[in-house]
Amino acid sequence: MSESEERTGIEPQPYKEAACGFDEEEPPGKPRRHPLWRDVPDRNWDDWRWQSQNAIRSVRQLRGLLPFTPEELEAIGSLETEYKTAIPPYFFSLMNPDDPNDPIRLQSVPSPLEQQNPSGYELEDPLEEDKDSPVPGLTHRYPDRALLVTTHVCTMYCRFCTRKRATMVRGGWDAISRNDERMVEYVRDHSEIRDVIVSGGDPLTLPASKLKFFLDNLASIPHVDVIRIGTRVPVTLPQKLYDENLIDLLASAGKVWIQTHFNHPREITPEAARVCLALLKAGMPVNNHTVLMKGVNDSLETMRSLMRGLLRIKVRPYYIFHCDPVIGAGHFRTSVWKGLEIMEGLRGHMSGLGIPTYVVDSPHGGGKIPLMPNYLVSASDDAVVLRNYEGMLVRYQAEDKPQVVQPTRTRGVSALLQGSKSALIPQNSERMARRELNVLTNAELSEPADTNGHHEHNGNGCHEEGAQELVPLRGM
């Protein structure tokens, strides 16, 4: 990969029409198929078994479907022994094969960049889950939650996966084991655990009998209120959830919430929308995790499109995770400032239902630490000064009490704290322009006209009593 290609491969890719006629659409888009599978009968294409049996699992298969340089092929060939590849035809078909920086490709196809570790800070177990594991497979980090790793198998192996160390384990996951029983026993013996995350791998790859073992046993524990199923099946292999028996099995526990994982608007397809609706109709709320990744979704335009697309299919955006420092994923990691920039462009600019929490999963098993832009500007004994999404600064008096601060002649934020002003408003505020227009319109409707048919008003577009309190911020 040349220097320019490498640089392009990690720059933010806004969600818009791509080159080579691969049109982007507002999600959910239309069904797609790679030409290789264009003639596959629908009954096969819609069969998850066919999708799994025909998944792309080797560099040999990839070289016939995507353009690579000899150097790239040599580099990604060496990665086969370090981390699995599996890409169902359905998910592969979401990819633009002519774009080496395609966001679907970056998530699923091995890259030479996985061999690089310029910081030296890439870890096998970056969240130290194994150190918080009182019994094999179970992580107990938060007081009222436990995570169960029930399988190493995934329908598609994400190149940024935090648990790569588990997915390379071979065999031994199909039958119910003594360790599976120990995990359930641990939850049963610890009444403080209210929320159990059934994870992996992907638990929806488990045989039905083993999935039923976990669901039935966990649901029968009185102090367990929530069973979360962590799965990318709705995203990477929705055909698996065309099986009504699987939907019924999940719903039978009565406590199941689905925690899925869309990272890009193009993943929100009619097929994905269909299965998310089926889960909702069966009584299971569906929440979404997104991982912030360089070149995949590290632009405000892409994130807004993703969050709005999720709302259209009634999936609640829950978290945006900063990409973990796991081995082979360093090239995906952005600055924290990028995450804060995106959150700044979400909060207030779209429905609050679509605003996830941006978190860093702390080293040393510290858990999720939420991050957000700073909306608290200053404070006094009497009030705080807060900033909204427009950049408006407002004085907010939280307590009903007499003012303690002695008024002093001053300006700016200090004047807000002193109580001599209540807000500083940016120039060219669309909202304030609408308010001014409303005042003028209402005045014209309510005030008597003079002999020439003109209405009388104060001419400044604001009510006099409020005009003295609202000071425009110059130069903004």
Sequence and secondary structure as in RCSB ss.txt:
>XXXX:A:sequence
MSESEERTGIEPQPYKEAACGFDEEEPPGKPRRHPLWRDVPDRNWDDWRWQSQNAIRSVRQLRGLLPFTPEELEA
IGSLETEYKTAIPPYFFSLMNPDDPNDPIRLQSVPSPLEQQNPSGYELEDPLEEDKDSPVPGLTHRYPDRALLVT
THVCTMYCRFCTRKRATMVRGGWDAISRNDERMVEYVRDHSEIRDVIVSGGDPLTLPASKLKFFLDNLASIPHVD
VIRIGTRVPVTLPQKLYDENLIDLLASAGKVWIQTHFNHPREITPEAARVCLALLKAGMPVNNHTVLMKGVNDSL
ETMRSLMRGLLRIKVRPYYIFHCDPVIGAGHFRTSVWKGLEIMEGLRGHMSGLGIPTYVVDSPHGGGKIPLMPNY
LVSASDDAVVLRNYEGMLVRYQAEDKPQVVQPTRTRGVSALLQGSKSALIPQNSERMARRELNVLTNAELSEPAD
TNGHHEHNGNGCHEEGAQELVPLRGM
>XXXX:A:secstr
  HHHHHHHHS   SS  STT    SSS      GGGTTS HHHHT HHHHHHT B SHHHHHTTS   HHHHHH
HHTTTTTS   B HHHHTTS TT TT HHHHHHS  GGGG  TTS  BSSTT TGGG SBTTEE  STTEEEEE 
 S  SS  TT TTHHHHT  S  SS  HHHHHHHHHHHH TT  EEEEESS GGGS HHHHHHHHHHHHT TT  
EEEEE  HHHH GGGGG HHHHHHHHHTS EEEEE   SGGG  HHHHHHHHHHHHTT  EEEEEEE TTTT SH
HHHHHHHHHHHHTT EEEEEEE   BTT GGG   HHHHHHHHHHHBTTB GGG  EEEEEEGGGTEEEEE    
EEEE SS EEEE TT  EEEE  S S   S      HHHHHHHTS SEEEETT HHHHHHHHHHHHHHHHHS B 
TTS B   SSSS HHHHTTEEEETT 
